[in-house]
Every structure is written in C-alpha cells, then in structure tokens.
Amino acid sequence: MAKKILIIGAGMAGLSAGIHACRNGYDVEIYEQHDLPGGLCTAWKRKGYTIDGCIHWLVGTRPGSQFNRLWREVCAIEDLEIIDHDIFMSIENRGGKVLHIYSDLDRLEEHLINHSPADELAIKSITGAARVVAKGSFPLEKPTELYKFWDVPLMLFSMMPMLKVMGRLSRVSIKEYLEQIEDPFLKEALSLVMPSGYSMISLISTLASLHSKDAGFPKGGSLVFARLLENRFFELGGKLNYQCGVEEILIEDNRAVGLLLKDGSKVYGDIIISAADLHSTIYGMLNSRYRTAKIDESFAHLPVYSSVQVSLGVNSELSGEAENVVVELDSPITLGHEHNRYLYLTNFSFDPTLAPAGKAVLRATLFSSYEHWAASADNKERYREKKEKLAELVISEVEKRFPAVKDQVEVVDVATPITYSRYTGVWKGSYMAWIVPPEVGRFKIPKELPGLNNFYQVGQWVEPPAGLPGSMLTGRHVIQIICSRDRKTFQI
Ligand SMILES: Cc1cc2nc3c(=O)[nH]c(=O)nc-3n(C[C@H](O)[C@H](O)[C@H](O)COP(=O)(O)OP(=O)(O)OC[C@H]3O[C@@H](n4cnc5c(N)ncnc54)[C@H](O)[C@@H]3O)c2cc1C
C-alpha cells in the first residue's frame, strides 16, 4: 500500500510537494486553512477589480529556462500568456530626473552611462556580471541533502564561469556594493530596485532574469497562477482539504503520526510535511518541542521585510502611462521604523484581465514594519482609521503622478502586514522570509528537526529569500529526499 503523506498548507511549497509526491506514488492529502490555493501567491476581487497580492515578477517564465522546466513539472505554465516589460522600473526624483531600469542589459548599460559617465566602470561591472549570470545555470535539481562527495566538484565545475562573479557579489549587500557609485541619483535609483539589504547577487540575478525574459508577469496574476498548480495536483489524484486548519502535529515516541485539525478531528499518516509558516509550525503546531538554536536565533535576530499595499480601482484606462514607476515623495511616509522616501507604483493596465473594460488597477507599495499595524490591529476602528489615513495620503500622491486618477477612484484596498499574517499565518507579514546578511553566505534551515522522525518542513523560510520559485523548489526537494529514503527513483 502507498505511504500516506499529509501536507500542511497549499502555498507554492505545499502544492509542489503534493504534486511531486503524487507523481511518485504516494497517497497525498493537503490540509489548507483557507478555501483557496497559493498562500501568499494570491489575489482578491473588489467590485470587478482584481487586487493582486503577490507577483511582481516570476522567475521561470521563459520557455526552456531552468526554472521554466521546474515550473512545467508542477503546472501548465506554458498555457499562460507572459507579460514582459521593456522597462522594468522607472525611478523619478523630485528634481525631475528619471532613470529607467531597462530589462535589456545593453540598453540599461548605455542609459546608465549616459546618465553618469563617471560611473562607467561600476556600471559595466554590474551589467557584465548580470550577462555572465544570464548565460549560466545553477545546479538546482538535486537537493544538497542528497549530495555525494563527487557532487561538490561537479557542481563547482558546472558553475565555473559564474563562480568568480558569485563569490564577489554574494557576500556584499546591495547597499554596500553601491557605495562605489559616485552619482548620488544613480546610487539611490539602483538601491531602489529591490530591498538594499539583500546580497548584490540577488540584484544581479534579477537583472539577468529580466534580460533573458525569464522574469515576466503571468497574465491573470497570482491566483490564476496558483490555480495551475492546484489543477495539476488534482489531475494527479491528490486530495486537497480546504478550510481545514491544523492545530497541532500529533507525535508518538518522537515520530510525527498525524494532525489534530482545528475542528478537533484527527487524521493520521506515515509522513508529515509542514509547508505552513515556519514560526507557527515550530512554536505552535509542534509546541516548541523540537526547536533548534538556529531557528530560535534566526527568529530572534534576523530582520524581515514587510510591506503595505494600497490598491486603487480606477475608472480610467491608464494605458500608455508608465507601468512600474518609483516616485520620490515631497515628504516621507513613515510606517513604524520604515521611512518611505519613495512610493512604488504599479499601473496594471498591462494586464486588462485585472479590471473591467476601460478601467485599471493602480497599486502603491510602501515598506512598513509589522509592529506599526500590530499596535492597533486588535482595535477594529483604530486599525480601519489608520488604513484610511494612509490611503488618503497615497491617493493624493498618486494623483500628482497620474492626474487621470483624480476623482476616478472607485475602489480602495489596503493590505497591511497584518492582512498577510492573518491570511496565511506568515510571521510578521514577511514577504520573503528573513533577510539574511550577505556575509553569512548560504543559509538554510534543515528540512528535518533533530529528534523528530517522519517530519519535514519546507517553504520560503527553509531557504530564504526563496520567493515563488525557491519555495516551489523546496517542495520538490523534500519529495526527492523522501524517495531516496524509500529507495525509489524520483520520477518527474
Ligand atoms: C506582497 C508580496 C509580494 C511578493 N512578490 C513576489 C514576487 O514578485 N516574486 C516572487 O517570486 N515572490 C514574491 N513574493 C514571495 C512569495 O509569495 C513567497 O515567498 C511564497 O509564496 C512563499 O510560499 P510558501 O509556500 O513558502 O508559503 P505560503 O505562501 O505562506 O503558504 C503557506 C500556506 O500554509 C497555510 N497554512 C498556514 N498555517 C496553516 C495551518 N495551521 N493549517 C493549515 N494551513 C495552514 C497558509 O494558509 C498558506 O496557504 C511576494 C510575497 C508578498 C507577500
């Protein structure tokens, strides 16, 4: 009889683990607290507008790329139309200067050098590194847990051209690396492309993926994408139990044997995989029994990024207007310890499926600490007032940049770190798990806990900053590990 695997959570990691487990002959059931797949990869409807809560860019959208092959194992990504942007982002300062982050590296290089000839060397070192990474590939398929001694030299050999670049750039943060840039606006603009605490290699990899047209936006958005994985899971015979929150992981003799569901019922299986948030898995569902020093220290000391999104349903087409623009504010908006000097604006008119005909969604994103909202989250009225106040402020800023929005706002939706936390249980509303300081090097949380058998944990926290592709990959890897333990050849 097939072994029974119980998976907690139907986010990217849980669905991926479920799909690979089904394909490898296991009997699989996922328990998901909500009635939708995707976890953080989600969207919601407001008066005919789709408010997308997740995807800015999805690595793996170019047919034939390494991540595209991995996505195809878990979903029919080839059925989706992919939207690639020529200009990934435009940064505009108050003095009227504009810098475009072109997806094409040659165009980007020329544009940045035109802006600051004095920084030619530094600019070329960035675009040059991105070209190298764009041509290379990482050995992703095999989990390091299954490496044999000969795999390490093989891995190093396969990554040879990239190693020089990686070594230099993976141990320095974006902020530190950009210190060498002389032109203040160029320095500032490059530090806004992604959170500047991440390692420089994250920025280089993103530029490389954009250049290769491997980081597009799937038409229809995040939930449409998540549904593709749900479909594949069903096609392979998996069972998904929605609105089935898990309260506790049942343990007998240091073996995970089943789940206590929120409705009080119990279910049993041979293997338990938690693809839910790591904090709630360790300190909640496992009652802190198998915590490790690394997990404790990481939650105690490593920072996270969280954001607030103000989405507007606008009775105006907005096509022909800038799509992704970062505008400097006249005065910063402070949300907890985050001082937002810039506002990130996405004009979703590039995907007309997200709004009724002739209308568009415009989203403003700001960094915000979780604590800023947590302080008032228990007081409905205060929390609502805080959201309304922020929305008013944001709308007035949006109108300055997009005058067509004036008096045309039909829907206002504010999603705070509390929203994400309430919806998926994600710790502190974090959107990419911890920000691991680059000097730490490769950081992983083991997928197994010492002293606990038949239990595995996957998802963004075990390999931060995982994002959607990384979370999906942890789900594949765990099934490879389980197959190896069961002496089965992993099938894809
Ligand atoms: C605003 C935002 C923007 C982002 N943009 C991008 C982007 O552009 N590109 C990118 O690659 N990544 C992006 N990310 C990151 C990406 O969404 C996450 O890294 C990824 O979705 C994490 O997947 P996961 O499966 O690890 O966790 P989750 O998505 O958190 O899934 C966990 C699942 O477990 C369920 N669950 C939790 N507790 C229980 C329980 N007790 N019982 C039952 N079910 C439970 C939850 O409901 C959820 O469905 C973004 C994230 C956010 C928030």
The ligand as a Gaussian input file, in Angstrom:
#p B3LYP/6-31G(d) Opt

LIG

0 1
 C        3.375000      41.322000      -1.248000
 C        4.223000      40.165000      -1.722000
 C        4.824000      40.231000      -2.944000
 C        5.627000      39.180000      -3.394000
 N        6.153000      39.242000      -4.647000
 C        6.841000      38.185000      -5.131000
 C        7.305000      38.176000      -6.467000
 O        7.094000      39.123000      -7.228000
 N        8.004000      37.093000      -6.903000
 C        8.281000      36.026000      -6.099000
 O        8.919000      35.068000      -6.549000
 N        7.850000      36.008000      -4.815000
 C        7.137000      37.059000      -4.304000
 N        6.679000      37.045000      -3.027000
 C        7.128000      35.962000      -2.136000
 C        6.308000      34.678000      -2.310000
 O        4.951000      34.982000      -2.354000
 C        6.593000      33.726000      -1.148000
 O        7.992000      33.588000      -0.960000
 C        5.997000      32.341000      -1.398000
 O        4.672000      32.453000      -1.860000
 C        6.035000      31.527000      -0.120000
 O        5.418000      30.291000      -0.356000
 P        5.272000      29.213000       0.794000
 O        4.609000      28.031000       0.207000
 O        6.585000      29.020000       1.469000
 O        4.364000      29.873000       1.928000
 P        2.875000      30.441000       1.946000
 O        2.521000      31.041000       0.667000
 O        2.810000      31.291000       3.165000
 O        1.955000      29.163000       2.128000
 C        1.680000      28.608000       3.381000
 C        0.271000      28.023000       3.326000
 O        0.029000      27.331000       4.548000
 C       -1.279000      27.643000       5.007000
 N       -1.289000      27.441000       6.462000
 C       -0.578000      28.136000       7.388000
 N       -0.839000      27.660000       8.622000
 C       -1.723000      26.643000       8.461000
 C       -2.368000      25.763000       9.371000
 N       -2.156000      25.830000      10.687000
 N       -3.223000      24.833000       8.872000
 C       -3.455000      24.739000       7.532000
 N       -2.879000      25.570000       6.624000
 C       -2.009000      26.493000       7.097000
 C       -1.468000      29.086000       4.596000
 O       -2.838000      29.443000       4.577000
 C       -0.810000      29.080000       3.217000
 O       -1.736000      28.726000       2.221000
 C        5.857000      38.053000      -2.558000
 C        5.223000      37.991000      -1.330000
 C        4.400000      39.024000      -0.914000
 C        3.699000      38.914000       0.409000

